[in-house]
Amino acid sequence: MNFNSNNPKTEIPAYFKVINDIIFMGGTFTDDLDNLKKLSVWLHDHIPGGPGLSKPSEEALRLMLAGKGGVCSDMAQIFNNFCVLNDLEIREWGTTRAPFDPVYGGHSFNEVFCKELDQWVMVDVYYCLLFYSETLKPLSVMEFFDSQRRGNSISVECFKEGMHVDDMALERNYFQKSTIPFLICNYSNRTYDRCLKLAPKIVPVFVIHFWIYLLRKSYYYLFPLDRFQRIFS
């Protein structure tokens, strides 16, 4: 189950292709892992971050590059589109707490299938992070959270040169024992782009999401390691 299934390359907005050509002006690498690193670092270099956005994907990218917004979920969502353009299989994940913690707003990150490794690799674009086992093998999302819960040693690499991610951010988003991961499924970039372009002039954004849900075209969350009821226990 991946983002690519519902989002063919032909439906990615043209502006993403323009920016993608700039990012990979010198050409792509042979290894998928190197390509996802290059893409992540470029986005981090050019997007300073800001408030969360509920905009069509092209508008969101323009605002983010202009320094007018962008939280972790925005970064994960635009990363999805760039990965599709570069023939990288991509998934989007989020985290919450069990029981639910209203102070913790959650976190978003991704998972890319690296063909040269023949496996899914967990990547945090917002912080330029990869996660490794004791044998220095890149971890998938399921491997990471299984290792975290078992108390196994996990090493973290920030692959952007000169960048440091503080231990508090790592603990808050990944190593807190009550953290529950969920996979975002069935997201159609085209569907949400169309609705967000047309409807905000008439109704609030939350109503748009409810309409899409009623039409049975909304995304949904899959909790592969936990029963979601734990959140409300």
VEXVO-744335 format. One record per atom (N, C-alpha, C): residue in three letters; x, y, z. Coordinates in steps of 0.02 Angstrom, whole numbers, padded with zeros to 5 digits. Example, Ala and Ser with C-alpha at 12.3 -4.5 7.8 and 13.67 -1.06 7.14 Angstrom:
residues 2
REC; resn; X; Y; Z
REC; ALA; 00660; -00284; 00390
REC; ALA; 00615; -00225; 00390
REC; ALA; 00660; -00165; 00390
REC; SER; 00642; -00112; 00354
REC; SER; 00684; -00053; 00357
REC; SER; 00645; 00002; 00394
//
This chain:
residues 233
REC; resn; X; Y; Z
REC; MET; 00042; -00059; 00000
REC; MET; 00000; 00000; 00000
REC; MET; 00044; 00062; 00000
REC; ASN; 00042; 00101; -00053
REC; ASN; 00085; 00160; -00057
REC; ASN; 00048; 00219; -00089
REC; PHE; 00078; 00278; -00083
REC; PHE; 00049; 00339; -00110
REC; PHE; 00045; 00337; -00186
REC; ASN; 00092; 00304; -00218
REC; ASN; 00096; 00302; -00291
REC; ASN; 00034; 00270; -00322
REC; SER; 00003; 00222; -00287
REC; SER; -00054; 00185; -00315
REC; SER; -00112; 00230; -00334
REC; ASN; -00124; 00282; -00295
REC; ASN; -00179; 00328; -00308
REC; ASN; -00158; 00393; -00340
REC; ASN; -00092; 00400; -00353
REC; ASN; -00067; 00464; -00377
REC; ASN; -00016; 00454; -00433
REC; PRO; -00039; 00441; -00494
REC; PRO; 00007; 00431; -00550
REC; PRO; 00046; 00495; -00565
REC; LYS; 00103; 00486; -00596
REC; LYS; 00148; 00541; -00611
REC; LYS; 00113; 00595; -00653
REC; THR; 00068; 00574; -00697
REC; THR; 00033; 00621; -00742
REC; THR; -00013; 00669; -00704
REC; GLU; -00030; 00653; -00641
REC; GLU; -00077; 00695; -00603
REC; GLU; -00042; 00740; -00552
REC; ILE; 00024; 00738; -00550
REC; ILE; 00061; 00782; -00505
REC; ILE; 00063; 00852; -00537
REC; PRO; 00046; 00905; -00499
REC; PRO; 00045; 00972; -00528
REC; PRO; 00110; 00992; -00562
REC; ALA; 00105; 01031; -00615
REC; ALA; 00163; 01047; -00657
REC; ALA; 00218; 01084; -00619
REC; TYR; 00199; 01124; -00569
REC; TYR; 00249; 01162; -00532
REC; TYR; 00298; 01116; -00496
REC; PHE; 00275; 01059; -00474
REC; PHE; 00320; 01010; -00442
REC; PHE; 00374; 00987; -00492
REC; LYS; 00355; 00980; -00555
REC; LYS; 00402; 00958; -00606
REC; LYS; 00455; 01011; -00618
REC; VAL; 00434; 01075; -00616
REC; VAL; 00481; 01130; -00625
REC; VAL; 00533; 01130; -00569
REC; ILE; 00509; 01124; -00507
REC; ILE; 00555; 01124; -00450
REC; ILE; 00598; 01060; -00450
REC; ASN; 00568; 01004; -00469
REC; ASN; 00606; 00942; -00471
REC; ASN; 00665; 00946; -00520
REC; ASP; 00655; 00980; -00576
REC; ASP; 00709; 00989; -00625
REC; ASP; 00765; 01031; -00595
REC; ILE; 00747; 01079; -00552
REC; ILE; 00798; 01120; -00519
REC; ILE; 00837; 01078; -00468
REC; ILE; 00801; 01039; -00430
REC; ILE; 00832; 00998; -00377
REC; ILE; 00883; 00949; -00408
REC; PHE; 00862; 00917; -00463
REC; PHE; 00905; 00866; -00494
REC; PHE; 00935; 00890; -00560
REC; MET; 00955; 00954; -00560
REC; MET; 00983; 00984; -00620
REC; MET; 01045; 00945; -00644
REC; GLY; 01084; 00920; -00598
REC; GLY; 01144; 00882; -00616
REC; GLY; 01131; 00809; -00629
REC; GLY; 01068; 00788; -00627
REC; GLY; 01051; 00718; -00637
REC; GLY; 01037; 00682; -00572
REC; THR; 01005; 00625; -00576
REC; THR; 00989; 00585; -00517
REC; THR; 01045; 00536; -00503
REC; PHE; 01045; 00509; -00443
REC; PHE; 01094; 00458; -00423
REC; PHE; 01069; 00389; -00444
REC; THR; 01113; 00341; -00443
REC; THR; 01095; 00272; -00457
REC; THR; 01053; 00243; -00401
REC; ASP; 01071; 00258; -00338
REC; ASP; 01037; 00230; -00280
REC; ASP; 00978; 00273; -00258
REC; ASP; 00923; 00240; -00242
REC; ASP; 00864; 00275; -00217
REC; ASP; 00879; 00312; -00152
REC; LEU; 00920; 00281; -00109
REC; LEU; 00936; 00312; -00045
REC; LEU; 00970; 00379; -00054
REC; ASP; 01015; 00384; -00102
REC; ASP; 01049; 00448; -00116
REC; ASP; 01000; 00499; -00145
REC; ASN; 00954; 00477; -00186
REC; ASN; 00905; 00523; -00215
REC; ASN; 00858; 00551; -00161
REC; LEU; 00836; 00509; -00115
REC; LEU; 00791; 00534; -00063
REC; LEU; 00828; 00582; -00016
REC; LYS; 00893; 00569; -00005
REC; LYS; 00932; 00615; 00036
REC; LYS; 00940; 00683; 00002
REC; LYS; 00956; 00682; -00063
REC; LYS; 00965; 00744; -00100
REC; LYS; 00900; 00785; -00100
REC; LEU; 00845; 00751; -00113
REC; LEU; 00780; 00784; -00113
REC; LEU; 00764; 00813; -00045
REC; SER; 00775; 00775; 00008
REC; SER; 00760; 00798; 00076
REC; SER; 00802; 00859; 00095
REC; VAL; 00866; 00856; 00081
REC; VAL; 00911; 00912; 00100
REC; VAL; 00892; 00975; 00061
REC; TRP; 00876; 00968; -00004
REC; TRP; 00857; 01027; -00043
REC; TRP; 00794; 01059; -00014
REC; LEU; 00744; 01018; 00001
REC; LEU; 00682; 01045; 00029
REC; LEU; 00695; 01079; 00096
REC; HIS; 00736; 01048; 00137
REC; HIS; 00752; 01078; 00203
REC; HIS; 00790; 01143; 00195
REC; ASP; 00834; 01147; 00145
REC; ASP; 00873; 01208; 00133
REC; ASP; 00829; 01266; 00109
REC; HIS; 00775; 01250; 00074
REC; HIS; 00735; 01302; 00041
REC; HIS; 00668; 01314; 00073
REC; ILE; 00651; 01276; 00125
REC; ILE; 00587; 01286; 00159
REC; ILE; 00601; 01300; 00232
REC; PRO; 00595; 01363; 00254
REC; PRO; 00610; 01380; 00324
REC; PRO; 00557; 01357; 00373
REC; GLY; 00498; 01339; 00349
REC; GLY; 00444; 01317; 00394
REC; GLY; 00401; 01374; 00417
REC; GLY; 00346; 01357; 00449
REC; GLY; 00298; 01406; 00472
REC; GLY; 00233; 01373; 00492
REC; PRO; 00178; 01410; 00491
REC; PRO; 00113; 01381; 00512
REC; PRO; 00090; 01327; 00464
REC; GLY; 00046; 01283; 00489
REC; GLY; 00019; 01229; 00447
REC; GLY; -00024; 01256; 00392
REC; LEU; -00026; 01220; 00337
REC; LEU; -00063; 01242; 00277
REC; LEU; -00117; 01190; 00261
REC; SER; -00175; 01214; 00240
REC; SER; -00227; 01171; 00213
REC; SER; -00244; 01198; 00144
REC; LYS; -00197; 01190; 00099
REC; LYS; -00201; 01218; 00032
REC; LYS; -00191; 01164; -00020
REC; PRO; -00213; 01176; -00083
REC; PRO; -00196; 01130; -00137
REC; PRO; -00120; 01123; -00141
REC; SER; -00097; 01065; -00163
REC; SER; -00026; 01049; -00158
REC; SER; 00020; 01098; -00193
REC; GLU; 00001; 01122; -00252
REC; GLU; 00044; 01170; -00287
REC; GLU; 00048; 01236; -00248
REC; GLU; -00008; 01260; -00224
REC; GLU; -00008; 01322; -00185
REC; GLU; 00032; 01313; -00121
REC; ALA; 00024; 01255; -00090
REC; ALA; 00062; 01241; -00028
REC; ALA; 00137; 01243; -00042
REC; LEU; 00159; 01212; -00096
REC; LEU; 00230; 01213; -00113
REC; LEU; 00255; 01284; -00125
REC; ARG; 00217; 01324; -00161
REC; ARG; 00237; 01393; -00174
REC; ARG; 00243; 01433; -00109
REC; LEU; 00195; 01424; -00064
REC; LEU; 00196; 01459; 00000
REC; LEU; 00255; 01436; 00042
REC; MET; 00269; 01372; 00042
REC; MET; 00324; 01345; 00082
REC; MET; 00391; 01371; 00056
REC; LEU; 00400; 01373; -00009
REC; LEU; 00463; 01398; -00037
REC; LEU; 00470; 01473; -00027
REC; ALA; 00414; 01507; -00018
REC; ALA; 00416; 01579; -00005
REC; ALA; 00424; 01594; 00070
REC; GLY; 00429; 01542; 00111
REC; GLY; 00438; 01552; 00183
REC; GLY; 00375; 01572; 00219
REC; LYS; 00317; 01552; 00192
REC; LYS; 00253; 01573; 00221
REC; LYS; 00215; 01516; 00254
REC; GLY; 00250; 01461; 00269
REC; GLY; 00215; 01407; 00304
REC; GLY; 00250; 01340; 00292
REC; GLY; 00225; 01290; 00328
REC; GLY; 00250; 01223; 00318
REC; GLY; 00271; 01188; 00382
REC; VAL; 00228; 01143; 00407
REC; VAL; 00245; 01102; 00465
REC; VAL; 00265; 01032; 00438
REC; CYS; 00277; 00986; 00483
REC; CYS; 00302; 00919; 00463
REC; CYS; 00253; 00884; 00415
REC; SER; 00188; 00891; 00426
REC; SER; 00140; 00857; 00382
REC; SER; 00141; 00888; 00312
REC; ASP; 00150; 00954; 00307
REC; ASP; 00156; 00986; 00242
REC; ASP; 00218; 00961; 00205
REC; MET; 00273; 00955; 00242
REC; MET; 00335; 00931; 00211
REC; MET; 00327; 00859; 00187
REC; ALA; 00296; 00816; 00228
REC; ALA; 00286; 00747; 00209
REC; ALA; 00242; 00741; 00147
REC; GLN; 00192; 00784; 00142
REC; GLN; 00145; 00780; 00085
REC; GLN; 00177; 00803; 00020
REC; ILE; 00217; 00857; 00021
REC; ILE; 00248; 00877; -00042
REC; ILE; 00304; 00828; -00061
REC; PHE; 00336; 00798; -00011
REC; PHE; 00386; 00747; -00024
REC; PHE; 00356; 00688; -00062
REC; ASN; 00294; 00671; -00044
REC; ASN; 00258; 00618; -00080
REC; ASN; 00259; 00631; -00156
REC; ASN; 00240; 00692; -00175
REC; ASN; 00234; 00709; -00246
REC; ASN; 00302; 00707; -00281
REC; PHE; 00353; 00732; -00247
REC; PHE; 00420; 00730; -00278
REC; PHE; 00444; 00658; -00287
REC; CYS; 00428; 00615; -00240
REC; CYS; 00449; 00545; -00246
REC; CYS; 00414; 00512; -00305
REC; VAL; 00351; 00526; -00315
REC; VAL; 00315; 00499; -00373
REC; VAL; 00350; 00520; -00438
REC; LEU; 00369; 00583; -00442
REC; LEU; 00402; 00608; -00503
REC; LEU; 00468; 00573; -00515
REC; ASN; 00501; 00550; -00462
REC; ASN; 00566; 00518; -00468
REC; ASN; 00563; 00442; -00464
REC; ASP; 00502; 00415; -00474
REC; ASP; 00491; 00343; -00476
REC; ASP; 00513; 00309; -00411
REC; LEU; 00503; 00343; -00356
REC; LEU; 00516; 00314; -00290
REC; LEU; 00450; 00295; -00258
REC; GLU; 00443; 00233; -00238
REC; GLU; 00382; 00212; -00202
REC; GLU; 00383; 00245; -00133
REC; ILE; 00327; 00275; -00114
REC; ILE; 00326; 00317; -00054
REC; ILE; 00264; 00303; -00012
REC; ARG; 00272; 00307; 00053
REC; ARG; 00216; 00303; 00101
REC; ARG; 00221; 00362; 00148
REC; GLU; 00164; 00383; 00174
REC; GLU; 00163; 00436; 00225
REC; GLU; 00136; 00407; 00290
REC; TRP; 00171; 00424; 00345
REC; TRP; 00154; 00400; 00411
REC; TRP; 00143; 00458; 00459
REC; GLY; 00108; 00444; 00513
REC; GLY; 00100; 00492; 00567
REC; GLY; 00105; 00456; 00634
REC; THR; 00110; 00495; 00687
REC; THR; 00111; 00467; 00754
REC; THR; 00062; 00504; 00799
REC; THR; 00038; 00468; 00850
REC; THR; -00002; 00498; 00903
REC; THR; 00018; 00464; 00968
REC; ARG; -00018; 00478; 01022
REC; ARG; -00003; 00448; 01086
REC; ARG; -00061; 00404; 01109
REC; ALA; -00045; 00353; 01148
REC; ALA; -00096; 00311; 01179
REC; ALA; -00080; 00305; 01254
REC; PRO; -00123; 00331; 01298
REC; PRO; -00185; 00367; 01281
REC; PRO; -00171; 00435; 01250
REC; PHE; -00222; 00463; 01218
REC; PHE; -00216; 00525; 01181
REC; PHE; -00189; 00581; 01226
REC; ASP; -00141; 00618; 01199
REC; ASP; -00110; 00674; 01235
REC; ASP; -00125; 00738; 01196
REC; PRO; -00169; 00781; 01222
REC; PRO; -00188; 00842; 01186
REC; PRO; -00131; 00891; 01177
REC; VAL; -00078; 00884; 01218
REC; VAL; -00021; 00929; 01212
REC; VAL; 00023; 00910; 01153
REC; TYR; 00027; 00844; 01141
REC; TYR; 00068; 00820; 01085
REC; TYR; 00028; 00823; 01020
REC; GLY; 00052; 00861; 00973
REC; GLY; 00014; 00870; 00911
REC; GLY; 00027; 00816; 00859
REC; GLY; 00071; 00768; 00875
REC; GLY; 00086; 00716; 00826
REC; GLY; 00145; 00737; 00782
REC; HIS; 00164; 00692; 00738
REC; HIS; 00220; 00705; 00693
REC; HIS; 00208; 00665; 00628
REC; SER; 00234; 00692; 00572
REC; SER; 00227; 00659; 00507
REC; SER; 00295; 00645; 00478
REC; PHE; 00301; 00588; 00444
REC; PHE; 00363; 00569; 00412
REC; PHE; 00347; 00521; 00355
REC; ASN; 00398; 00493; 00323
REC; ASN; 00386; 00452; 00264
REC; ASN; 00425; 00387; 00266
REC; GLU; 00412; 00347; 00215
REC; GLU; 00447; 00284; 00206
REC; GLU; 00454; 00273; 00131
REC; VAL; 00515; 00260; 00108
REC; VAL; 00530; 00252; 00037
REC; VAL; 00557; 00182; 00024
REC; PHE; 00535; 00152; -00030
REC; PHE; 00562; 00087; -00049
REC; PHE; 00626; 00098; -00089
REC; CYS; 00683; 00074; -00063
REC; CYS; 00747; 00081; -00096
REC; CYS; 00763; 00016; -00132
REC; LYS; 00763; 00020; -00197
REC; LYS; 00772; -00042; -00237
REC; LYS; 00839; -00074; -00226
REC; GLU; 00892; -00034; -00217
REC; GLU; 00958; -00063; -00208
REC; GLU; 00964; -00101; -00142
REC; LEU; 00921; -00083; -00093
REC; LEU; 00920; -00119; -00029
REC; LEU; 00865; -00171; -00026
REC; ASP; 00818; -00167; -00074
REC; ASP; 00760; -00212; -00077
REC; ASP; 00720; -00208; -00012
REC; GLN; 00708; -00146; 00011
REC; GLN; 00670; -00138; 00072
REC; GLN; 00643; -00067; 00079
REC; TRP; 00593; -00060; 00122
REC; TRP; 00568; 00007; 00140
REC; TRP; 00615; 00038; 00191
REC; VAL; 00625; 00103; 00183
REC; VAL; 00670; 00141; 00227
REC; VAL; 00632; 00200; 00257
REC; MET; 00632; 00206; 00322
REC; MET; 00600; 00260; 00358
REC; MET; 00642; 00324; 00351
REC; VAL; 00610; 00380; 00333
REC; VAL; 00646; 00443; 00325
REC; VAL; 00603; 00500; 00352
REC; ASP; 00634; 00544; 00389
REC; ASP; 00601; 00604; 00415
REC; ASP; 00629; 00664; 00377
REC; VAL; 00590; 00689; 00330
REC; VAL; 00612; 00743; 00287
REC; VAL; 00618; 00809; 00326
REC; TYR; 00573; 00818; 00374
REC; TYR; 00572; 00880; 00412
REC; TYR; 00637; 00891; 00450
REC; TYR; 00667; 00836; 00475
REC; TYR; 00730; 00840; 00512
REC; TYR; 00788; 00807; 00475
REC; CYS; 00778; 00782; 00415
REC; CYS; 00830; 00748; 00376
REC; CYS; 00860; 00690; 00415
REC; LEU; 00817; 00643; 00434
REC; LEU; 00839; 00588; 00476
REC; LEU; 00829; 00520; 00443
REC; LEU; 00877; 00475; 00457
REC; LEU; 00870; 00403; 00443
REC; LEU; 00884; 00366; 00507
REC; PHE; 00858; 00305; 00511
REC; PHE; 00863; 00266; 00573
REC; PHE; 00895; 00198; 00557
REC; TYR; 00941; 00175; 00602
REC; TYR; 00980; 00115; 00588
REC; TYR; 00977; 00066; 00646
REC; SER; 00983; 00002; 00629
REC; SER; 00987; -00051; 00679
REC; SER; 01058; -00054; 00706
REC; GLU; 01069; -00101; 00752
REC; GLU; 01136; -00111; 00781
REC; GLU; 01186; -00131; 00727
REC; THR; 01162; -00163; 00674
REC; THR; 01207; -00185; 00620
REC; THR; 01213; -00132; 00565
REC; LEU; 01189; -00071; 00580
REC; LEU; 01192; -00014; 00534
REC; LEU; 01150; -00026; 00471
REC; LYS; 01097; -00064; 00479
REC; LYS; 01049; -00075; 00425
REC; LYS; 00994; -00023; 00430
REC; PRO; 00978; 00013; 00376
REC; PRO; 00922; 00061; 00379
REC; PRO; 00857; 00026; 00398
REC; LEU; 00818; 00058; 00441
REC; LEU; 00757; 00027; 00466
REC; LEU; 00696; 00051; 00428
REC; SER; 00649; 00006; 00419
REC; SER; 00582; 00025; 00396
REC; SER; 00544; 00052; 00456
REC; VAL; 00485; 00078; 00444
REC; VAL; 00444; 00104; 00500
REC; VAL; 00425; 00048; 00548
REC; MET; 00403; -00008; 00522
REC; MET; 00384; -00064; 00566
REC; MET; 00444; -00090; 00605
REC; GLU; 00502; -00094; 00572
REC; GLU; 00562; -00117; 00607
REC; GLU; 00583; -00068; 00661
REC; PHE; 00576; -00003; 00647
REC; PHE; 00595; 00047; 00697
REC; PHE; 00552; 00040; 00759
REC; PHE; 00486; 00039; 00751
REC; PHE; 00443; 00038; 00810
REC; PHE; 00444; -00029; 00846
REC; ASP; 00456; -00083; 00810
REC; ASP; 00466; -00147; 00842
REC; ASP; 00529; -00146; 00885
REC; SER; 00584; -00119; 00857
REC; SER; 00647; -00114; 00894
REC; SER; 00640; -00067; 00953
REC; GLN; 00605; -00012; 00943
REC; GLN; 00596; 00037; 00998
REC; GLN; 00559; 00005; 01056
REC; ARG; 00508; -00033; 01041
REC; ARG; 00468; -00064; 01094
REC; ARG; 00504; -00122; 01129
REC; ARG; 00550; -00153; 01093
REC; ARG; 00589; -00207; 01122
REC; ARG; 00649; -00181; 01161
REC; GLY; 00662; -00116; 01155
REC; GLY; 00719; -00087; 01190
REC; GLY; 00785; -00099; 01155
REC; ASN; 00783; -00116; 01090
REC; ASN; 00844; -00128; 01052
REC; ASN; 00879; -00062; 01037
REC; SER; 00943; -00066; 01025
REC; SER; 00982; -00006; 01009
REC; SER; 00964; 00019; 00939
REC; ILE; 00952; 00084; 00934
REC; ILE; 00936; 00116; 00869
REC; ILE; 00981; 00178; 00863
REC; SER; 01014; 00185; 00806
REC; SER; 01054; 00244; 00795
REC; SER; 01018; 00289; 00745
REC; VAL; 01028; 00354; 00752
REC; VAL; 00994; 00404; 00712
REC; VAL; 01046; 00444; 00673
REC; GLU; 01035; 00451; 00608
REC; GLU; 01080; 00491; 00567
REC; GLU; 01043; 00552; 00541
REC; CYS; 01071; 00612; 00555
REC; CYS; 01047; 00672; 00522
REC; CYS; 01093; 00682; 00462
REC; PHE; 01067; 00671; 00402
REC; PHE; 01109; 00669; 00342
REC; PHE; 01118; 00737; 00308
REC; LYS; 01093; 00790; 00339
REC; LYS; 01108; 00857; 00314
REC; LYS; 01170; 00883; 00350
REC; GLU; 01221; 00899; 00311
REC; GLU; 01284; 00921; 00340
REC; GLU; 01275; 00984; 00382
REC; GLY; 01303; 00982; 00443
REC; GLY; 01301; 01040; 00487
REC; GLY; 01237; 01048; 00527
REC; MET; 01189; 01004; 00517
REC; MET; 01125; 01009; 00552
REC; MET; 01126; 00964; 00614
REC; HIS; 01097; 00988; 00668
REC; HIS; 01092; 00948; 00729
REC; HIS; 01020; 00946; 00752
REC; VAL; 00995; 00886; 00767
REC; VAL; 00927; 00877; 00793
REC; VAL; 00934; 00861; 00867
REC; ASP; 00903; 00901; 00910
REC; ASP; 00912; 00892; 00981
REC; ASP; 00876; 00829; 01007
REC; ASP; 00901; 00804; 01061
REC; ASP; 00875; 00741; 01090
REC; ASP; 00802; 00747; 01111
REC; MET; 00781; 00807; 01131
REC; MET; 00712; 00816; 01152
REC; MET; 00664; 00805; 01094
REC; ALA; 00682; 00828; 01034
REC; ALA; 00639; 00817; 00975
REC; ALA; 00636; 00744; 00957
REC; LEU; 00692; 00709; 00962
REC; LEU; 00692; 00637; 00948
REC; LEU; 00650; 00598; 00998
REC; GLU; 00657; 00616; 01062
REC; GLU; 00618; 00583; 01114
REC; GLU; 00544; 00596; 01104
REC; ARG; 00527; 00658; 01091
REC; ARG; 00457; 00678; 01083
REC; ARG; 00424; 00642; 01024
REC; ASN; 00459; 00637; 00969
REC; ASN; 00427; 00612; 00908
REC; ASN; 00436; 00537; 00896
REC; TYR; 00488; 00507; 00926
REC; TYR; 00503; 00437; 00909
REC; TYR; 00514; 00390; 00968
REC; PHE; 00544; 00413; 01020
REC; PHE; 00566; 00367; 01072
REC; PHE; 00522; 00367; 01135
REC; GLN; 00471; 00408; 01135
REC; GLN; 00422; 00406; 01188
REC; GLN; 00384; 00340; 01184
REC; LYS; 00381; 00303; 01239
REC; LYS; 00353; 00235; 01238
REC; LYS; 00279; 00233; 01219
REC; SER; 00243; 00287; 01231
REC; SER; 00171; 00287; 01216
REC; SER; 00155; 00307; 01144
REC; THR; 00206; 00314; 01103
REC; THR; 00196; 00335; 01033
REC; THR; 00167; 00277; 00991
REC; ILE; 00116; 00294; 00952
REC; ILE; 00084; 00245; 00908
REC; ILE; 00090; 00270; 00835
REC; PRO; 00117; 00228; 00791
REC; PRO; 00121; 00248; 00720
REC; PRO; 00058; 00228; 00682
REC; PHE; 00041; 00268; 00632
REC; PHE; -00014; 00250; 00587
REC; PHE; 00004; 00268; 00515
REC; LEU; -00019; 00227; 00469
REC; LEU; -00007; 00236; 00398
REC; LEU; -00065; 00273; 00367
REC; ILE; -00050; 00323; 00326
REC; ILE; -00103; 00361; 00292
REC; ILE; -00116; 00327; 00225
REC; CYS; -00178; 00304; 00216
REC; CYS; -00196; 00263; 00158
REC; CYS; -00248; 00298; 00114
REC; ASN; -00246; 00282; 00050
REC; ASN; -00297; 00303; 00002
REC; ASN; -00300; 00378; -00009
REC; TYR; -00243; 00412; 00001
REC; TYR; -00243; 00485; -00010
REC; TYR; -00237; 00500; -00085
REC; SER; -00285; 00539; -00110
REC; SER; -00284; 00559; -00180
REC; SER; -00267; 00634; -00183
REC; ASN; -00207; 00649; -00206
REC; ASN; -00185; 00719; -00211
REC; ASN; -00232; 00757; -00258
REC; ARG; -00253; 00726; -00312
REC; ARG; -00297; 00759; -00361
REC; ARG; -00364; 00777; -00330
REC; THR; -00393; 00730; -00292
REC; THR; -00458; 00742; -00261
REC; THR; -00455; 00801; -00213
REC; TYR; -00405; 00801; -00169
REC; TYR; -00400; 00855; -00120
REC; TYR; -00381; 00921; -00152
REC; ASP; -00339; 00919; -00203
REC; ASP; -00322; 00981; -00239
REC; ASP; -00384; 01013; -00269
REC; ARG; -00425; 00973; -00302
REC; ARG; -00485; 01000; -00334
REC; ARG; -00533; 01031; -00283
REC; CYS; -00544; 00995; -00229
REC; CYS; -00591; 01019; -00179
REC; CYS; -00565; 01081; -00142
REC; LEU; -00501; 01081; -00126
REC; LEU; -00472; 01137; -00089
REC; LEU; -00467; 01200; -00133
REC; LYS; -00463; 01191; -00199
REC; LYS; -00461; 01248; -00244
REC; LYS; -00529; 01282; -00249
REC; LEU; -00581; 01242; -00250
REC; LEU; -00648; 01268; -00264
REC; LEU; -00687; 01288; -00202
REC; ALA; -00684; 01246; -00151
REC; ALA; -00731; 01253; -00095
REC; ALA; -00714; 01305; -00042
REC; PRO; -00650; 01323; -00028
REC; PRO; -00637; 01369; 00027
REC; PRO; -00671; 01437; 00021
REC; LYS; -00688; 01456; -00040
REC; LYS; -00723; 01520; -00050
REC; LYS; -00795; 01516; -00024
REC; ILE; -00818; 01454; -00014
REC; ILE; -00888; 01444; 00005
REC; ILE; -00895; 01417; 00076
REC; VAL; -00852; 01368; 00094
REC; VAL; -00859; 01334; 00158
REC; VAL; -00790; 01327; 00191
REC; PRO; -00789; 01316; 00257
REC; PRO; -00725; 01305; 00292
REC; PRO; -00691; 01240; 00269
REC; VAL; -00626; 01236; 00282
REC; VAL; -00587; 01178; 00260
REC; VAL; -00612; 01113; 00291
REC; PHE; -00631; 01116; 00356
REC; PHE; -00653; 01053; 00389
REC; PHE; -00716; 01026; 00356
REC; VAL; -00758; 01069; 00328
REC; VAL; -00818; 01046; 00293
REC; VAL; -00799; 01011; 00228
REC; ILE; -00747; 01035; 00195
REC; ILE; -00722; 01004; 00134
REC; ILE; -00701; 00932; 00148
REC; HIS; -00663; 00923; 00202
REC; HIS; -00640; 00856; 00220
REC; HIS; -00699; 00811; 00236
REC; PHE; -00751; 00838; 00267
REC; PHE; -00809; 00798; 00283
REC; PHE; -00847; 00778; 00219
REC; TRP; -00852; 00824; 00171
REC; TRP; -00883; 00807; 00107
REC; TRP; -00847; 00749; 00073
REC; ILE; -00781; 00754; 00071
REC; ILE; -00742; 00701; 00038
REC; ILE; -00753; 00635; 00074
REC; TYR; -00758; 00638; 00140
REC; TYR; -00772; 00577; 00179
REC; TYR; -00840; 00548; 00161
REC; LEU; -00891; 00590; 00155
REC; LEU; -00958; 00566; 00138
REC; LEU; -00960; 00536; 00068
REC; LEU; -00917; 00562; 00024
REC; LEU; -00913; 00535; -00045
REC; LEU; -00871; 00471; -00049
REC; ARG; -00844; 00450; 00009
REC; ARG; -00803; 00390; 00014
REC; ARG; -00739; 00395; -00028
REC; LYS; -00712; 00455; -00031
REC; LYS; -00650; 00466; -00068
REC; LYS; -00595; 00493; -00022
REC; SER; -00607; 00489; 00043
REC; SER; -00559; 00517; 00091
REC; SER; -00504; 00466; 00106
REC; TYR; -00450; 00491; 00133
REC; TYR; -00398; 00446; 00158
REC; TYR; -00420; 00417; 00225
REC; TYR; -00384; 00366; 00248
REC; TYR; -00398; 00338; 00314
REC; TYR; -00333; 00316; 00346
REC; TYR; -00336; 00303; 00411
REC; TYR; -00277; 00284; 00449
REC; TYR; -00277; 00209; 00463
REC; LEU; -00219; 00179; 00454
REC; LEU; -00210; 00108; 00470
REC; LEU; -00159; 00103; 00527
REC; PHE; -00179; 00068; 00580
REC; PHE; -00136; 00059; 00639
REC; PHE; -00108; -00013; 00638
REC; PRO; -00050; -00025; 00607
REC; PRO; -00026; -00093; 00598
REC; PRO; 00000; -00127; 00661
REC; LEU; 00017; -00088; 00712
REC; LEU; 00046; -00118; 00773
REC; LEU; -00002; -00117; 00832
REC; ASP; -00055; -00078; 00829
REC; ASP; -00098; -00067; 00887
REC; ASP; -00171; -00064; 00866
REC; ARG; -00214; -00078; 00913
REC; ARG; -00285; -00063; 00904
REC; ARG; -00295; 00011; 00918
REC; PHE; -00327; 00046; 00872
REC; PHE; -00333; 00119; 00879
REC; PHE; -00372; 00138; 00942
REC; GLN; -00411; 00091; 00969
REC; GLN; -00449; 00106; 01030
REC; GLN; -00403; 00122; 01088
REC; ARG; -00339; 00100; 01084
REC; ARG; -00291; 00116; 01138
REC; ARG; -00284; 00191; 01149
REC; ILE; -00294; 00229; 01095
REC; ILE; -00285; 00302; 01099
REC; ILE; -00336; 00331; 01149
REC; PHE; -00394; 00302; 01152
REC; PHE; -00448; 00330; 01192
REC; PHE; -00457; 00293; 01259
REC; SER; -00410; 00248; 01274
REC; SER; -00417; 00209; 01336
REC; SER; -00397; 00251; 01397
//
